[in-house]
Amino acid sequence: MSSRTDPKASSPPTELEAIGSPPAASLGAEGSRDSASDGLEAIGSPPAASLDAEGSRDSASDGLEADGAPAARIQVRREERLDLVMEYLAFVAKPMPLPLLLDEAPQRIAAILGADVASLYLLEGDGDELVLRGNVGFPREARGTVRLSVGQGITGMAVECLRPISVVQAPEHERFRAFPELHEERFPVFLAAPILGSGRPLGALVVQRAGDRAFTARDVELLMALTAPIAAGARHAQVLDELRERPRRTGGGTRKVTLPGLPVVPGRALGAIAALRRPASSSLGPQQGRGDPKLLRFAFDTAEKALVDLHARAAERGIAQDAAFLSTYLLMIGDGRLRARAFELAAGGRSVAQALGTVAREVARAANGIVGDPFLQDRARDIEDLCDAILMLATPDARAQLPSKAVLVGDQLTVFDLLISARANPVGVALSDRSGPRSLVLLQLLGVPSIVDVAGAFRWASPGDVALLDADHGFLVINPSRAEVATVRAARRKGRPSIGPGPDDDGENGEDEPAS
């Protein structure tokens, strides 16, 4: 990992391309003039230069001569790159959801520049982290996970210097930052351009291709020009600076806020925000009434069956080793002593909550009695988690139940959530922490669009707010626009499996606005 360059360095990096060089310098790798620029000649050139692809005079200009004055040339459609640029400009001129821009713009830019890879980085966090949000040419998993600091790698250097940088053999460059999972050595010809905003950069646009044919000076100029329409859309990926210091009013709102995160399970979902909950009457707390052995037995059997199913699902998805902690839960729930103790306490007049709470306390007391044994302390937390789930199965607490088909927001996901919260059929999950290995495995087992490391989720989102979870790019959009809502619903109607149902499946609210 390379260190950042000194922004106060006296001389610019040698890799910086000279922008605005004379046409005579625009030579291809073979020494000939860049053919892609031939169709961009200045209007008012002499008629002799107005020849079509077959070498004959452009017939479109014949009727434009007057008294020997130079004829204006109409650029014909045979000039492929000009056509692609015009189609790109027509595309970005339309108002559109940010995910559509992140999906389409890299594809179009790659076609214009003749590149195998095009990547769109957005500047996030405190303005010092570049996150890959749009891409064509790399695996889908790269979006949201490939991250660079400003000044790190060739891309980070371009943003730091606010100048485009072109390299023919990027992997050999001292500033190159390798991501082994991308196998970037296949595309060594590298061009990075900063996306400029008002007073500060907003991100970077990078194109790469195989071979050894360098990007020309005309390519550099063109890529810089293509970043301009992206700047407005890039701003939507950030929480507006002027909102950061304003208190968030409770009870929901109408202000649209886009919170970036790290994708875990891809897909897009639309639903109302709901916070992950635990029983209001914790397994450690009292509850009136005598425990019913039948309810307790039903709860144990239901939880055991669900754990067996989760364990089998992990094996089917090839993550059995990462999900080995589920075996601990299976051992605990199959432990005859734990069941016998819970039934003994219930038969002695304790409520289900009291019986399970006593069991959890006894295990925690034993674990804390052995100082410095992290295994037993983890086991005590697991048993408390399991007891909470059994309590909810035996005596459901309405205050801990979740609305159906919601976007769940919380700090982390636990086995309790897969046993209890998953019964509400959530459409997506957004976690505020960069969760540990357990939460990541449980999110994969839950199998709905999910992102983690969503900073400010609890500050900006309130229960009942409508949210669009875009786990393809890694965004949680609070109060999305009508266009964004319509995009998700249109994809759902086409049968896209990765999109969850919205909050108004019956369609009573039409396509313009989701119900909150």
Backbone hydrogen bonds, N-H to C=O, Kabsch-Sander energy under -0.5 kcal/mol:
donor,donor_aa,acceptor,acceptor_aa,energy
9,A,6,D,-2.1
16,L,13,P,-1.3
17,E,164,P,-0.9
19,I,17,E,-0.7
21,S,18,A,-0.7
25,A,22,P,-2.2
26,S,23,P,-1.6
27,L,25,A,-1.9
28,G,32,S,-3.7
31,G,28,G,-1.5
34,D,26,S,-1.5
37,S,34,D,-1.4
38,D,35,S,-1.2
40,L,37,S,-1.9
41,E,38,D,-0.8
45,S,42,A,-1.0
49,A,46,P,-1.7
50,S,47,P,-1.6
51,L,49,A,-1.7
52,D,56,S,-3.4
55,G,52,D,-1.9
58,D,50,S,-2.7
59,S,57,R,-0.5
61,S,58,D,-1.7
62,D,59,S,-0.8
64,L,61,S,-1.8
65,E,62,D,-0.8
69,A,66,A,-1.9
74,I,72,A,-0.5
75,Q,73,R,-0.6
79,E,76,V,-1.4
80,E,78,R,-1.3
83,D,79,E,-1.9
84,L,80,E,-2.3
85,V,81,R,-2.5
86,M,82,L,-2.5
87,E,83,D,-2.3
88,Y,84,L,-2.3
89,L,85,V,-2.6
90,A,86,M,-2.1
91,F,87,E,-1.8
92,V,88,Y,-2.7
93,A,89,L,-1.1
94,K,91,F,-1.3
101,L,97,P,-1.6
102,L,98,L,-2.6
103,D,99,P,-1.8
104,E,100,L,-2.7
105,A,101,L,-2.2
107,Q,103,D,-0.6
108,R,104,E,-2.2
109,I,105,A,-2.6
110,A,106,P,-2.4
111,A,107,Q,-1.7
112,I,108,R,-2.0
113,L,109,I,-2.4
114,G,110,A,-0.8
115,A,110,A,-2.6
116,D,208,Q,-1.8
117,V,208,Q,-2.4
118,A,136,V,-2.1
119,S,206,V,-3.0
120,L,134,G,-3.4
121,Y,119,S,-0.6
121,Y,204,A,-3.1
122,L,131,V,-2.4
123,L,202,L,-2.7
124,E,122,L,-0.6
124,E,129,E,-3.2
127,G,124,E,-1.4
128,D,124,E,-0.8
129,E,124,E,-1.3
130,L,148,L,-4.0
131,V,122,L,-2.6
131,V,129,E,-0.5
132,L,146,V,-2.5
133,R,120,L,-2.3
133,R,131,V,-0.7
134,G,120,L,-1.8
136,V,118,A,-1.9
142,A,139,P,-1.9
143,R,140,R,-1.4
144,G,132,L,-4.3
145,T,142,A,-1.1
146,V,142,A,-2.1
147,R,145,T,-0.6
148,L,130,L,-2.5
150,V,128,D,-1.5
151,G,156,G,-0.8
152,Q,149,S,-2.5
156,G,152,Q,-1.6
157,M,153,G,-1.8
158,A,154,I,-2.0
159,V,155,T,-1.7
160,E,156,G,-2.3
161,C,157,M,-2.7
162,L,158,A,-1.2
163,R,158,A,-1.4
165,I,192,A,-2.6
166,S,15,E,-1.1
167,V,190,F,-2.9
170,A,168,V,-0.5
170,A,188,P,-2.4
172,E,169,Q,-1.3
173,H,170,A,-2.0
176,F,173,H,-1.5
178,A,176,F,-0.6
182,L,179,F,-2.5
183,H,179,F,-0.7
183,H,180,P,-0.8
186,R,183,H,-1.6
187,F,184,E,-2.3
189,V,209,R,-1.9
190,F,167,V,-3.3
190,F,188,P,-0.6
191,L,207,V,-2.2
192,A,165,I,-2.7
193,A,205,L,-2.7
195,I,203,G,-2.6
196,L,194,P,-0.7
197,G,200,R,-1.6
199,G,197,G,-1.3
202,L,195,I,-3.4
203,G,195,I,-1.0
204,A,121,Y,-1.7
205,L,193,A,-3.0
206,V,119,S,-2.7
207,V,191,L,-2.5
208,Q,117,V,-2.4
209,R,189,V,-1.7
214,A,212,D,-0.8
220,V,216,T,-2.0
221,E,217,A,-2.3
222,L,218,R,-2.4
223,L,219,D,-2.8
224,M,220,V,-2.2
225,A,221,E,-1.9
226,L,222,L,-2.2
227,T,223,L,-1.0
227,T,224,M,-0.6
228,A,224,M,-0.6
228,A,225,A,-0.9
230,I,227,T,-0.8
231,A,227,T,-1.1
231,A,228,A,-0.9
232,A,228,A,-0.6
233,G,229,P,-0.7
234,A,230,I,-2.5
235,R,231,A,-1.4
236,H,232,A,-0.6
236,H,233,G,-0.9
237,A,234,A,-1.5
238,Q,235,R,-1.6
243,L,240,L,-1.9
244,R,240,L,-0.7
244,R,241,D,-1.1
246,R,243,L,-1.1
249,R,247,P,-0.6
257,V,478,I,-1.7
259,L,257,V,-0.6
259,L,476,L,-2.8
261,G,474,G,-2.7
262,L,452,V,-3.4
264,V,450,S,-2.6
265,V,450,S,-1.3
268,R,498,S,-0.9
269,A,469,L,-2.1
271,G,467,A,-2.2
272,A,405,K,-0.5
273,I,465,D,-3.0
274,A,407,V,-2.1
276,L,409,V,-2.2
282,S,280,A,-1.1
285,G,282,S,-2.1
291,G,350,R,-1.9
296,L,292,D,-2.2
297,R,293,P,-2.7
298,F,294,K,-2.5
299,A,295,L,-2.3
300,F,296,L,-2.3
301,D,297,R,-2.5
302,T,298,F,-2.6
303,A,299,A,-2.5
304,E,300,F,-2.3
305,K,301,D,-2.3
306,A,302,T,-2.2
307,L,303,A,-2.2
308,V,304,E,-2.2
309,D,305,K,-2.2
310,L,306,A,-2.2
311,H,307,L,-2.4
312,A,308,V,-2.2
313,R,309,D,-2.3
314,A,310,L,-2.3
315,A,311,H,-1.6
316,E,312,A,-2.1
317,R,313,R,-1.8
318,G,315,A,-1.1
319,I,314,A,-2.5
323,A,319,I,-1.8
324,A,321,Q,-1.2
326,L,323,A,-1.9
327,S,324,A,-1.6
328,T,324,A,-0.6
328,T,325,F,-0.6
329,Y,325,F,-1.2
330,L,326,L,-2.2
331,L,327,S,-2.3
332,M,328,T,-2.2
333,I,329,Y,-2.8
334,G,330,L,-1.5
335,D,332,M,-1.1
336,G,334,G,-0.6
339,R,335,D,-1.8
340,A,336,G,-2.8
341,R,337,R,-2.4
342,A,338,L,-2.0
343,F,339,R,-2.7
344,E,340,A,-2.4
345,L,341,R,-2.2
346,A,342,A,-2.1
347,A,343,F,-2.6
348,G,344,E,-1.2
349,G,346,A,-1.4
350,R,345,L,-2.0
355,A,351,S,-3.0
356,L,352,V,-2.7
357,G,353,A,-2.4
358,T,354,Q,-2.3
359,V,355,A,-1.9
360,A,356,L,-2.4
361,R,357,G,-2.4
362,E,358,T,-2.5
363,V,359,V,-2.0
364,A,360,A,-2.4
365,R,361,R,-2.7
366,A,362,E,-2.0
367,A,363,V,-2.3
368,N,364,A,-2.6
369,G,365,R,-1.2
370,I,366,A,-0.6
370,I,367,A,-0.9
371,V,369,G,-0.9
373,D,370,I,-1.4
377,Q,373,D,-1.6
378,D,374,P,-2.6
379,R,375,F,-2.3
380,A,376,L,-2.1
381,R,377,Q,-1.8
382,D,378,D,-2.3
383,I,379,R,-2.3
384,E,380,A,-2.0
385,D,381,R,-2.3
386,L,382,D,-2.5
387,C,383,I,-2.8
388,D,384,E,-2.1
389,A,385,D,-1.6
390,I,386,L,-2.5
391,L,387,C,-2.4
392,M,388,D,-2.0
393,L,389,A,-1.8
394,A,390,I,-2.1
395,T,391,L,-3.2
398,A,396,P,-0.6
400,A,397,D,-1.8
401,Q,397,D,-0.6
401,Q,398,A,-0.7
405,K,424,A,-1.9
406,A,403,P,-0.5
407,V,272,A,-2.4
408,L,406,A,-0.7
408,L,428,G,-2.7
409,V,274,A,-2.2
410,G,430,A,-1.6
417,D,414,T,-0.5
418,L,414,T,-1.2
419,L,415,V,-1.9
420,I,416,F,-2.9
421,S,416,F,-0.6
422,A,417,D,-2.5
423,R,420,I,-1.6
424,A,421,S,-1.7
425,N,422,A,-1.7
427,V,406,A,-2.0
428,G,406,A,-1.1
429,V,449,P,-2.1
430,A,408,L,-2.9
431,L,451,I,-2.2
432,S,410,G,-2.7
433,D,411,D,-0.9
435,S,433,D,-1.8
440,L,436,G,-1.8
441,V,437,P,-2.1
442,L,438,R,-2.7
443,L,439,S,-2.4
444,Q,440,L,-1.6
445,L,441,V,-2.0
446,L,442,L,-2.4
447,G,443,L,-2.2
448,V,443,L,-0.5
450,S,265,V,-2.2
451,I,429,V,-2.0
452,V,262,L,-2.3
453,D,433,D,-1.8
454,V,431,L,-2.0
455,A,260,P,-0.6
455,A,453,D,-1.1
457,A,454,V,-1.3
460,W,456,G,-2.2
461,A,457,A,-1.9
464,G,273,I,-2.1
465,D,462,S,-2.5
467,A,271,G,-3.0
468,L,477,V,-2.6
469,L,269,A,-2.8
469,L,467,A,-0.6
470,D,468,L,-0.8
470,D,475,F,-2.9
471,A,267,G,-2.4
471,A,469,L,-0.9
474,G,470,D,-2.1
475,F,470,D,-2.5
476,L,259,L,-2.7
477,V,468,L,-2.9
477,V,475,F,-0.5
478,I,257,V,-3.1
478,I,476,L,-0.7
479,N,466,V,-3.4
485,V,481,S,-2.2
486,A,482,R,-2.7
487,T,483,A,-2.0
488,V,484,E,-1.9
489,R,485,V,-2.3
490,A,486,A,-2.4
491,A,487,T,-2.0
492,R,488,V,-2.0
493,R,489,R,-2.2
494,K,490,A,-1.2
495,G,492,R,-1.5
496,R,491,A,-2.0
499,I,496,R,-1.2
500,G,268,R,-1.1
500,G,498,S,-0.6
505,D,502,G,-0.5
507,G,504,D,-2.2
510,G,507,G,-1.5
512,D,509,N,-0.5
513,E,509,N,-0.8
